[in-house]
Amino acid sequence: MSEYLVPHFVGSIPLESAEKVFRDVSGVVGPQLRRLPDGETGKRIGWIKFLQSYLNDEHPDMETDTDQPPLQWRQWDGVLLREVPMAKFKNGVDPKSVTFDTGYGQEAIESFTVFERLQSEGVIPAGVKFQVCIPTPLAPGYNFVSPSAQDDFIPVYTDHIIGEVRKIADAIPHERLSIQWDVCQEVLMWEDYYDYDRPGYKEEIFSVLAQIGDGVPADVELGYHLCYGSPRDEHLVQPKDTFNMVEMMHGIAAAVSRTIEFFHIPVPKERDDDAYFAPLADLALSDGTDLYIGCVHHDDESGDASRLAAAQKYAQVDGIGSECGWGRADPDRVPGLLTSHAKLLAEYS
């Protein structure tokens, strides 16, 4: 466990380049940093949204399943955000022979060259790890692939994603690398969000999250971010409390063979009440596994402190961050969010 609170950045930061992200974050909270993502700039700023067109329109072996109604992608308040077409393999295609080109590995390697240069110049403090945030295979699997094709898609795409991690680990020194798995669609499935059934989803989720967790070399730092989505910088589901997240953290930890260095969980802005945090009293993480809570919100420094204090009544909190990535947020909020992190760390560290 951490001896003091550390800042944790989930992933996306809406700035124009990885270098800008590295410089701005390091300039505000550099001394406290343990790891630093590249901001998921470019096509990744919308998280997995680029995979929707890739699987439906661009992949040579896949196409839209016109027999499957589009997924109704709704906000927590019921507002329809968009309809998502669901992809399938083309007739005659052997799914086991299909390959993918998502670019996660190459983009991480390219960002690390910038990270390495800035760290050598002292812009990024020595000892800070390069954090690579990757959506799990079930993210596009549940969100963009027709239920009739999921059984074939998930195993081959899982192999692809593990291969991307292998590329990254072959190119970046392990002691300088941190891999974070973004666990969103799994949380939504747990919350009965989807308008289709996925029998045995809990067992499948733990199995896939274990495969990709164990696909990270043992000497590379590993973490999981549990997420309730933020397509409009708001959750798709508002969590009732942390009960489901505790269940998922226990299940992931039990399924993964290697050490997990951290979990990150969200805290809605209005939740500083005991009812939200009380299930954390039952959380039993192994020594060496930190808990980070997403208690930092835009322009709400007193609320940030209240949410942290409420969480600390029920669990050992090792780090703080925001609920989710900032890719869908107003870029003008970035300086204020960074300052809020710094102030909370100064007050509670």
C-alpha positions as CSV (number, residue, x, y, z in Angstrom):
1,M,0.0,0.0,0.0
2,S,1.1,3.6,-0.6
3,E,2.5,5.5,2.3
4,Y,0.9,8.7,1.0
5,L,-1.8,9.7,-1.5
6,V,-0.7,9.7,-5.1
7,P,-2.5,11.2,-8.2
8,H,-3.9,8.8,-10.7
9,F,-5.0,9.9,-14.2
10,V,-7.3,7.5,-15.9
11,G,-6.2,8.1,-19.4
12,S,-7.7,10.6,-21.9
13,I,-6.8,14.3,-21.5
14,P,-8.1,16.6,-24.3
15,L,-4.9,18.4,-25.3
16,E,-3.3,18.6,-28.7
17,S,-0.5,16.1,-28.2
18,A,1.1,13.6,-25.9
19,E,3.9,16.1,-25.3
20,K,1.5,18.7,-24.1
21,V,-0.1,16.2,-21.8
22,F,3.2,15.2,-20.3
23,R,4.4,18.8,-19.8
24,D,1.1,20.1,-18.3
25,V,0.5,17.2,-15.9
26,S,4.1,17.1,-14.8
27,G,4.2,20.9,-14.3
28,V,1.3,20.8,-11.8
29,V,1.6,17.4,-10.0
30,G,5.0,16.2,-11.1
31,P,6.6,15.6,-7.7
32,Q,3.7,13.3,-6.6
33,L,3.4,11.4,-9.9
34,R,3.9,7.6,-9.9
35,R,2.8,7.0,-13.5
36,L,1.7,9.2,-16.4
37,P,-0.5,8.4,-19.5
38,D,-0.1,10.0,-22.9
39,G,-3.7,11.5,-22.8
40,E,-5.0,9.2,-25.5
41,T,-4.8,12.0,-28.0
42,G,-5.8,11.6,-31.6
43,K,-8.3,8.8,-32.5
44,R,-8.3,7.4,-29.0
45,I,-9.6,10.6,-27.4
46,G,-13.1,9.2,-27.9
47,W,-11.9,5.9,-26.2
48,I,-13.3,3.0,-28.3
49,K,-15.5,5.0,-30.6
50,F,-13.1,4.7,-33.5
51,L,-13.6,0.9,-33.3
52,Q,-17.2,1.3,-34.2
53,S,-16.4,2.4,-37.8
54,Y,-13.4,0.1,-37.9
55,L,-15.5,-3.1,-37.3
56,N,-18.6,-2.1,-39.2
57,D,-17.1,-0.3,-42.2
58,E,-13.3,-0.7,-42.5
59,H,-12.4,-4.2,-41.5
60,P,-12.2,-6.5,-44.6
61,D,-13.7,-9.5,-42.8
62,M,-16.5,-7.8,-40.9
63,E,-19.7,-5.9,-41.7
64,T,-22.8,-4.6,-40.0
65,D,-25.3,-7.2,-38.9
66,T,-28.5,-5.9,-40.5
67,D,-30.6,-8.5,-38.7
68,Q,-29.5,-7.1,-35.3
69,P,-31.2,-3.9,-34.1
70,P,-28.7,-1.1,-33.3
71,L,-27.7,-0.8,-29.6
72,Q,-29.6,2.0,-27.9
73,W,-26.8,4.0,-26.3
74,R,-28.6,5.9,-23.5
75,Q,-27.4,8.3,-20.8
76,W,-28.2,7.6,-17.1
77,D,-31.3,9.8,-17.4
78,G,-32.7,7.9,-20.3
79,V,-31.7,10.4,-23.0
80,L,-30.8,8.5,-26.3
81,L,-27.2,9.5,-27.2
82,R,-26.9,7.5,-30.4
83,E,-27.8,4.2,-32.0
84,V,-24.8,1.9,-32.4
85,P,-24.7,-0.6,-35.3
86,M,-23.5,-4.1,-34.4
87,A,-20.9,-5.9,-36.5
88,K,-20.5,-9.5,-37.5
89,F,-18.1,-11.6,-39.5
90,K,-18.8,-11.7,-43.2
91,N,-20.3,-15.0,-44.6
92,G,-17.6,-17.5,-45.3
93,V,-15.0,-15.9,-43.0
94,D,-13.3,-18.2,-40.5
95,P,-13.1,-16.0,-37.3
96,K,-10.0,-17.9,-36.1
97,S,-8.1,-16.6,-39.2
98,V,-9.1,-12.9,-38.7
99,T,-6.5,-10.4,-37.6
100,F,-6.9,-6.8,-36.3
101,D,-5.0,-3.6,-36.7
102,T,-6.1,-1.3,-33.8
103,G,-2.8,0.5,-33.4
104,Y,-2.7,0.3,-29.6
105,G,0.8,-1.1,-29.5
106,Q,2.4,1.3,-32.1
107,E,0.8,4.4,-30.6
108,A,2.1,3.5,-27.1
109,I,5.6,2.9,-28.5
110,E,5.5,6.3,-30.3
111,S,4.3,8.1,-27.2
112,F,7.0,6.5,-25.1
113,T,9.7,8.1,-27.3
114,V,8.3,11.5,-26.3
115,F,8.0,10.4,-22.7
116,E,11.6,9.1,-22.6
117,R,12.9,12.4,-24.1
118,L,11.0,14.6,-21.6
119,Q,12.0,12.4,-18.7
120,S,15.7,12.6,-19.8
121,E,15.3,16.4,-19.9
122,G,13.8,16.5,-16.4
123,V,10.4,17.6,-17.5
124,I,8.9,14.3,-16.2
125,P,10.4,13.4,-12.9
126,A,12.7,10.4,-12.7
127,G,11.0,7.2,-11.6
128,V,7.6,8.0,-13.1
129,K,6.3,5.1,-15.2
130,F,4.8,5.4,-18.6
131,Q,1.1,4.4,-18.3
132,V,-0.6,2.7,-21.2
133,C,-4.4,2.5,-20.9
134,I,-6.1,-0.2,-23.0
135,P,-9.8,-1.0,-23.4
136,T,-10.5,-4.6,-22.6
137,P,-11.6,-7.0,-25.4
138,L,-15.1,-7.0,-24.0
139,A,-15.4,-3.3,-24.6
140,P,-15.8,-3.6,-28.4
141,G,-17.1,-7.1,-28.0
142,Y,-20.2,-6.1,-26.0
143,N,-20.6,-2.7,-27.5
144,F,-20.0,-3.1,-31.2
145,V,-20.3,-6.8,-32.0
146,S,-23.6,-8.5,-32.6
147,P,-24.6,-11.0,-29.9
148,S,-24.6,-13.8,-32.4
149,A,-21.0,-13.1,-33.3
150,Q,-19.6,-12.4,-29.8
151,D,-18.6,-16.0,-29.1
152,D,-16.4,-16.0,-32.2
153,F,-15.1,-12.4,-31.8
154,I,-14.1,-12.3,-28.2
155,P,-11.4,-15.0,-28.3
156,V,-9.7,-13.8,-31.4
157,Y,-9.8,-10.2,-30.4
158,T,-8.5,-11.1,-26.9
159,D,-5.5,-12.8,-28.6
160,H,-4.9,-9.6,-30.6
161,I,-5.0,-7.3,-27.6
162,I,-2.6,-9.6,-25.7
163,G,-0.4,-9.4,-28.7
164,E,-0.5,-5.6,-28.6
165,V,0.7,-5.7,-24.9
166,R,3.5,-8.0,-26.0
167,K,4.6,-5.5,-28.6
168,I,4.6,-2.8,-26.0
169,A,6.5,-4.9,-23.4
170,D,9.1,-5.8,-26.1
171,A,9.8,-2.2,-26.9
172,I,9.6,-0.4,-23.5
173,P,11.7,-1.3,-20.4
174,H,9.5,-3.2,-18.0
175,E,10.5,-1.2,-14.9
176,R,9.3,2.0,-16.7
177,L,6.0,0.7,-17.9
178,S,2.5,0.5,-16.3
179,I,-0.5,-1.2,-18.1
180,Q,-4.1,-0.2,-17.1
181,W,-7.0,-2.2,-18.3
182,D,-10.2,0.0,-18.8
183,V,-13.1,-2.0,-17.6
184,C,-16.3,-0.3,-18.7
185,Q,-18.7,-2.5,-20.7
186,E,-18.2,-5.2,-18.1
187,V,-19.4,-2.9,-15.4
188,L,-22.4,-1.9,-17.6
189,M,-23.2,-5.6,-18.1
190,W,-23.1,-6.0,-14.3
191,E,-25.6,-3.2,-14.0
192,D,-27.9,-4.7,-16.6
193,Y,-27.4,-1.9,-19.0
194,Y,-27.5,-3.7,-22.3
195,D,-30.7,-4.5,-24.2
196,Y,-29.6,-8.1,-25.0
197,D,-28.8,-11.0,-22.7
198,R,-25.3,-12.5,-22.4
199,P,-25.7,-15.8,-20.4
200,G,-22.8,-16.5,-18.1
201,Y,-21.4,-13.0,-18.4
202,K,-19.9,-12.9,-14.9
203,E,-17.8,-16.0,-15.6
204,E,-16.8,-14.7,-19.0
205,I,-15.8,-11.3,-17.6
206,F,-13.5,-12.7,-15.0
207,S,-12.0,-15.2,-17.5
208,V,-11.2,-12.5,-20.1
209,L,-9.9,-10.0,-17.5
210,A,-7.7,-12.8,-16.1
211,Q,-6.3,-13.6,-19.5
212,I,-5.4,-10.1,-20.3
213,G,-4.1,-9.4,-16.8
214,D,-1.9,-12.5,-17.0
215,G,-0.8,-11.4,-20.4
216,V,1.0,-8.5,-18.8
217,P,4.6,-9.6,-17.9
218,A,4.9,-10.1,-14.1
219,D,7.5,-7.3,-13.8
220,V,5.3,-4.7,-15.5
221,E,2.9,-2.8,-13.3
222,L,-0.8,-3.8,-13.7
223,G,-4.0,-2.0,-12.8
224,Y,-7.7,-2.0,-13.6
225,H,-10.0,1.0,-13.9
226,L,-13.6,0.3,-13.3
227,C,-15.8,2.6,-15.3
228,Y,-19.5,3.6,-15.7
229,G,-18.9,5.3,-19.0
230,S,-18.7,9.0,-19.9
231,P,-19.7,9.7,-23.5
232,R,-20.9,13.1,-22.6
233,D,-18.7,13.5,-19.5
234,E,-21.5,11.9,-17.5
235,H,-22.1,8.3,-16.4
236,L,-24.3,6.0,-18.5
237,V,-25.4,4.4,-15.2
238,Q,-25.2,6.1,-11.9
239,P,-23.9,3.5,-9.4
240,K,-26.2,3.0,-6.4
241,D,-23.1,2.3,-4.2
242,T,-19.8,0.6,-4.4
243,F,-21.2,-3.0,-3.8
244,N,-20.8,-4.2,-7.4
245,M,-17.4,-2.7,-7.8
246,V,-16.2,-4.5,-4.6
247,E,-17.6,-7.7,-6.1
248,M,-15.8,-7.1,-9.3
249,M,-12.5,-6.2,-7.7
250,H,-12.6,-9.4,-5.6
251,G,-13.5,-11.5,-8.7
252,I,-10.7,-10.0,-10.8
253,A,-8.1,-10.3,-8.1
254,A,-9.1,-14.0,-7.6
255,A,-8.9,-14.8,-11.3
256,V,-5.6,-13.0,-12.1
257,S,-2.6,-15.1,-11.2
258,R,-0.1,-12.3,-10.9
259,T,0.0,-9.2,-8.7
260,I,-2.4,-6.4,-9.4
261,E,-0.8,-3.1,-8.4
262,F,-3.9,-0.9,-8.3
263,F,-7.7,-0.6,-8.8
264,H,-9.4,2.7,-9.6
265,I,-13.1,3.2,-9.0
266,P,-15.4,6.2,-9.7
267,V,-17.2,8.5,-7.2
268,P,-20.2,10.5,-8.5
269,K,-20.1,14.2,-7.7
270,E,-23.1,14.2,-5.4
271,R,-21.9,11.1,-3.4
272,D,-20.1,11.8,-0.2
273,D,-22.6,9.8,1.9
274,D,-21.9,6.7,4.0
275,A,-24.4,4.6,1.9
276,Y,-22.2,4.9,-1.2
277,F,-18.9,4.0,0.4
278,A,-20.1,1.5,3.1
279,P,-19.5,-1.7,0.9
280,L,-15.8,-0.8,0.8
281,A,-15.6,-2.0,4.4
282,D,-15.7,-5.5,2.9
283,L,-13.0,-4.9,0.4
284,A,-10.1,-7.2,0.9
285,L,-7.2,-6.4,-1.4
286,S,-3.8,-8.2,-1.2
287,D,-0.8,-6.5,0.1
288,G,0.8,-4.5,-2.7
289,T,-2.6,-3.6,-4.3
290,D,-3.6,0.0,-4.0
291,L,-7.1,1.5,-4.1
292,Y,-7.6,4.8,-6.0
293,I,-10.9,6.6,-5.9
294,G,-12.2,9.0,-8.6
295,C,-13.3,11.7,-6.2
296,V,-12.0,14.8,-8.0
297,H,-14.5,16.8,-10.0
298,H,-14.4,20.1,-11.8
299,D,-14.6,23.2,-9.7
300,D,-15.6,21.4,-6.5
301,E,-12.6,21.4,-4.2
302,S,-14.6,21.2,-1.0
303,G,-16.6,18.3,-2.4
304,D,-13.4,16.6,-3.5
305,A,-12.3,16.6,0.1
306,S,-15.7,15.5,1.4
307,R,-15.8,12.5,-0.9
308,L,-12.2,11.5,0.0
309,A,-12.9,11.8,3.7
310,A,-16.1,9.7,3.3
311,A,-14.2,7.0,1.5
312,Q,-11.4,6.9,4.1
313,K,-13.9,6.0,6.8
314,Y,-14.4,2.6,5.1
315,A,-11.2,1.7,3.2
316,Q,-7.5,2.5,2.9
317,V,-7.3,5.0,0.1
318,D,-3.9,5.2,-1.6
319,G,-4.6,7.6,-4.4
320,I,-7.0,10.1,-5.9
321,G,-8.2,10.9,-9.4
322,S,-11.3,11.8,-11.4
323,E,-14.1,9.5,-12.2
324,C,-13.0,8.8,-15.7
325,G,-10.9,10.1,-18.5
326,W,-11.4,13.7,-19.6
327,G,-11.6,13.1,-23.4
328,R,-15.2,14.2,-23.6
329,A,-14.8,17.2,-21.2
330,D,-14.1,20.8,-22.1
331,P,-10.4,21.2,-22.7
332,D,-10.6,24.5,-20.8
333,R,-11.3,22.5,-17.7
334,V,-7.9,20.7,-17.7
335,P,-5.9,23.4,-15.8
336,G,-8.5,23.6,-13.1
337,L,-8.7,19.8,-12.8
338,L,-5.0,19.5,-12.4
339,T,-5.0,22.3,-9.8
340,S,-7.7,20.5,-7.9
341,H,-5.6,17.3,-7.8
342,A,-2.7,19.2,-6.5
343,K,-4.7,21.0,-3.8
344,L,-6.3,17.7,-2.5
345,L,-2.9,16.0,-2.5
346,A,-1.4,18.9,-0.5
347,E,-4.2,18.8,2.0
348,Y,-4.4,15.1,2.6
349,S,-1.0,13.7,1.9
